[in-house]
């Protein structure tokens, strides 16, 4: 009686190829997760900066209003009267000597 052993071949080409494909898939998935997390973080940071910008715009508008009220001709004349200033129509320092 003879014993026949089947040919023991290893699929040496398929196993490394499958490992490489699996590693690429895992690395791609991890990379996509990291990029997504960075994108979400950037979105939140932009939203916070937009809030800061809106607050700064509102504060800027109120400061402009205060400035325009302070520099209004009527307000300047009233302040000059309060301080006791008088208006000189022909100042001497502008005359040529």
ABEGO torsion letter per residue (X at the ends): XBBBBBBBBBBAAAAAAAAAAAAAAAAAAAAAAAAAAAAAAAAAAAAAAAAAAAAAAAAAAAAAAAAAAAABAAAAAAAAAAAGBBBBABBAAABBX
